[in-house]
């Protein structure tokens, strides 16, 4: 196996450690079901930003075609410098994407479905399903009620922007399922989203047409934003 590091762990900055912790989280969830980043032939990071995760993923999967898409041209310019063998494109805030049907056998995102309106997140689930190959898998992270509870304990100042309308436990009891708080009025499709585990289990397979293979709570610790859960979906063959 080709290693990710050219320096010893003690020489790494906290930013690199933070990133590699998240990459390990994706690999761990994949490993639970017989998959590995080392085995995919075509990988897409949806909402790749400046390739913070794309770059180490590419190093871990030298056999794969690496793709990334994002709404920010500025971030993608950095991504191209950071990960030269990646193929990066600008996408719009709503579907579609300029990829072929069944083009990728692994699609992932980190903290993208934590920012979408309910209608838009459904559209993206359908679109990503379209470009996922039969037998392929995708993993996305979400903020659930567990994230709110951790923020309430460790970083309560982070909660105000979520506009819960009351205390965390009162909000959870209301069982809203999908909660969206507008962050920036000039970008109405990019705010802050909370998805209950029950909402994901009930709606994501139906909306995407994919099988929900696993839902892993607390997959990544992400202070001050609590934690992120990971959802693993697969397109069945045939």
C-alpha positions as CSV (number, residue, x, y, z in Angstrom):
1,X,0.0,0.0,0.0
2,X,1.3,3.4,-0.9
3,X,1.4,5.6,2.2
4,X,0.0,9.1,2.5
5,X,2.9,10.6,4.4
6,X,6.3,11.6,3.3
7,X,7.1,12.9,6.8
8,X,6.7,11.3,10.2
9,X,3.4,12.0,12.0
10,X,5.1,14.2,14.6
11,X,6.0,16.7,11.8
12,X,2.5,17.2,10.5
13,X,0.5,20.4,11.2
14,X,-2.8,20.2,13.0
15,X,-4.6,21.0,9.7
16,X,-3.1,18.0,8.0
17,X,-3.9,15.8,11.0
18,X,-7.5,17.1,10.9
19,X,-7.8,16.2,7.2
20,X,-6.2,12.8,7.5
21,X,-8.6,12.0,10.4
22,X,-11.5,12.6,8.0
23,X,-10.0,10.5,5.2
24,X,-9.5,7.7,7.7
25,X,-13.2,8.0,8.6
26,X,-14.2,7.5,5.0
27,X,-11.9,4.5,4.6
28,X,-13.1,3.0,7.9
29,X,-16.8,3.2,6.9
30,X,-15.9,1.7,3.5
31,X,-13.9,-1.1,5.1
32,X,-16.9,-2.1,7.2
33,X,-18.6,-3.3,4.0
34,X,-15.7,-4.7,2.0
35,X,-14.7,-1.5,0.1
36,X,-11.5,0.5,0.1
37,X,-10.4,3.7,-1.5
38,X,-7.5,1.6,-3.0
39,X,-9.9,-0.3,-5.2
40,X,-12.0,2.3,-7.0
41,X,-11.3,3.2,-10.6
42,X,-13.2,6.5,-10.7
43,X,-13.7,8.9,-7.8
44,X,-15.7,12.1,-7.6
45,X,-15.6,14.5,-4.6
46,X,-18.9,16.5,-4.7
47,X,-18.2,20.0,-3.3
48,X,-14.4,19.5,-3.3
49,X,-13.5,23.1,-2.4
50,X,-9.7,23.5,-2.8
51,X,-9.1,19.8,-2.8
52,X,-8.4,19.5,0.9
53,X,-9.7,15.9,0.9
54,X,-9.3,15.2,-2.8
55,X,-5.5,15.4,-2.6
56,X,-5.0,12.7,0.1
57,X,-7.7,10.6,-1.5
58,X,-5.8,10.8,-4.8
59,X,-2.6,9.8,-3.0
60,X,-4.3,6.8,-1.5
61,X,-5.9,5.7,-4.8
62,X,-3.2,6.2,-7.4
63,X,-5.0,3.8,-9.7
64,X,-8.2,5.9,-9.9
65,X,-9.3,8.7,-12.1
66,X,-9.8,11.7,-9.7
67,X,-12.6,14.2,-10.2
68,X,-13.9,17.1,-8.2
69,X,-16.7,19.7,-8.6
70,X,-17.6,22.8,-6.7
71,X,-19.5,26.1,-7.0
72,X,-16.4,28.2,-6.3
73,X,-14.1,28.9,-9.3
74,X,-11.5,30.4,-6.9
75,X,-11.3,27.3,-4.8
76,X,-11.0,25.1,-7.9
77,X,-8.0,27.1,-9.1
78,X,-6.3,26.2,-5.8
79,X,-7.6,22.6,-6.3
80,X,-5.9,22.3,-9.7
81,X,-2.6,23.4,-8.2
82,X,-2.9,21.2,-5.2
83,X,-3.9,18.0,-7.0
84,X,-2.6,18.3,-10.6
85,X,-3.9,14.9,-11.8
86,X,-7.4,15.7,-10.7
87,X,-10.0,16.9,-13.1
88,X,-12.0,19.7,-11.6
89,X,-15.1,21.5,-12.9
90,X,-17.4,24.3,-11.7
91,X,-21.0,23.3,-11.0
92,X,-24.1,25.3,-10.4
93,X,-25.9,25.3,-7.0
94,X,-28.6,23.0,-8.4
95,X,-28.3,20.0,-10.7
96,X,-27.4,18.7,-13.2
97,X,-23.7,17.9,-13.4
98,X,-21.9,17.5,-16.8
99,X,-21.0,13.9,-16.2
100,X,-22.1,10.7,-18.0
101,X,-24.6,8.2,-16.6
102,X,-22.8,5.6,-14.4
103,X,-19.4,7.4,-14.7
104,X,-18.1,6.9,-11.1
105,X,-17.8,3.9,-8.8
106,X,-17.2,6.1,-5.8
107,X,-18.7,9.5,-4.9
108,X,-18.2,11.3,-1.7
109,X,-18.8,14.6,0.0
110,X,-17.8,16.1,3.3
111,X,-20.1,18.7,4.9
112,X,-22.1,19.5,1.8
113,X,-25.4,18.0,2.8
114,X,-25.0,20.0,6.0
115,X,-25.7,23.2,4.0
116,X,-28.5,22.4,1.5
117,X,-32.2,23.2,1.4
118,X,-34.4,20.2,1.6
119,X,-35.6,20.5,-2.0
120,X,-32.0,21.0,-3.3
121,X,-30.6,18.1,-1.3
122,X,-33.2,15.8,-2.8
123,X,-32.2,17.0,-6.3
124,X,-28.6,16.3,-5.6
125,X,-29.3,12.8,-4.3
126,X,-31.0,12.0,-7.5
127,X,-28.3,13.5,-9.7
128,X,-25.5,11.8,-7.9
129,X,-27.3,8.5,-8.2
130,X,-27.5,9.1,-11.9
131,X,-23.8,9.3,-12.3
132,X,-23.0,6.4,-9.9
133,X,-22.1,3.1,-11.6
134,X,-24.0,-0.1,-10.8
135,X,-22.3,-1.7,-7.8
136,X,-20.8,1.7,-7.0
137,X,-21.1,3.4,-3.6
138,X,-21.3,6.9,-2.2
139,X,-20.6,8.3,1.2
140,X,-21.9,11.7,2.4
141,X,-21.7,13.3,5.8
142,X,-24.6,15.0,7.7
143,X,-25.2,16.9,10.9
144,X,-27.8,15.1,13.0
145,X,-29.2,15.7,16.5
146,X,-26.0,14.2,17.9
147,X,-24.1,17.1,16.4
148,X,-26.4,19.6,18.1
149,X,-26.0,17.9,21.5
150,X,-22.2,18.0,21.1
151,X,-22.3,21.6,20.1
152,X,-24.5,22.3,23.1
153,X,-21.9,20.8,25.4
154,X,-18.6,21.8,23.9
155,X,-19.3,24.9,21.8
156,X,-22.7,26.4,22.7
157,X,-21.8,29.6,20.9
158,X,-22.1,27.7,17.6
159,X,-25.8,27.0,18.1
160,X,-27.3,30.5,17.6
161,X,-26.8,30.4,13.8
162,X,-28.9,27.3,13.5
163,X,-32.0,29.2,14.8
164,X,-33.5,26.2,16.6
165,X,-36.2,28.3,18.2
166,X,-35.4,27.0,21.7
167,X,-33.1,24.6,23.6
168,X,-31.5,21.7,21.8
169,X,-33.6,19.1,23.6
170,X,-36.8,21.0,22.9
171,X,-35.9,21.1,19.2
172,X,-35.1,17.4,19.2
173,X,-38.5,16.6,20.8
174,X,-40.2,18.5,18.0
175,X,-38.9,15.9,15.5
176,X,-38.7,18.3,12.6
177,X,-36.7,15.7,10.7
178,X,-35.1,18.3,8.2
179,X,-34.2,21.7,9.6
180,X,-32.7,24.4,7.4
181,X,-31.5,27.8,8.6
182,X,-30.7,30.5,6.1
183,X,-27.1,31.7,6.6
184,X,-26.5,34.3,3.9
185,X,-29.6,35.9,2.2
186,X,-27.6,36.4,-1.0
187,X,-27.1,32.6,-1.2
188,X,-30.5,31.1,-0.3
189,X,-29.4,27.6,-1.4
190,X,-26.5,27.6,1.1
191,X,-27.4,27.6,4.7
192,X,-27.2,25.2,7.7
193,X,-29.0,21.9,7.7
194,X,-29.8,19.4,10.4
195,X,-31.1,16.0,9.3
196,X,-32.3,13.5,11.9
197,X,-31.1,9.9,11.5
198,X,-34.7,8.8,11.1
199,X,-35.2,11.2,8.3
200,X,-32.2,9.9,6.4
201,X,-33.1,6.3,6.9
202,X,-36.7,6.9,5.6
203,X,-36.0,9.3,2.8
204,X,-32.6,8.9,1.2
205,X,-33.2,5.4,-0.3
206,X,-36.6,6.4,-1.7
207,X,-35.3,9.7,-3.1
208,X,-32.0,8.4,-4.5
209,X,-33.2,4.9,-5.6
210,X,-30.1,3.5,-3.9
211,X,-29.8,1.0,-1.1
212,X,-28.8,2.5,2.3
213,X,-26.0,0.2,3.4
214,X,-25.0,1.9,6.6
215,X,-25.5,4.9,8.8
216,X,-22.5,5.5,11.0
217,X,-23.1,8.0,13.9
218,X,-20.2,10.2,15.1
219,X,-18.1,9.0,12.2
220,X,-16.0,12.2,12.4
221,X,-15.5,14.5,15.4
222,X,-15.5,18.1,14.1
223,X,-15.2,20.7,16.9
224,X,-16.7,23.2,17.1
225,X,-19.4,21.9,14.8
226,X,-20.1,18.8,17.0
227,X,-19.7,15.7,14.8
228,X,-20.6,14.4,11.4
229,X,-22.4,11.2,10.7
230,X,-21.6,9.2,7.5
231,X,-24.2,7.6,5.2
232,X,-23.1,4.8,2.9
233,X,-25.4,4.2,-0.2
234,X,-24.9,1.7,-3.0
235,X,-26.4,1.3,-6.5
236,X,-27.3,-2.4,-6.9
237,X,-26.3,-4.2,-10.0
238,X,-29.1,-4.6,-12.5
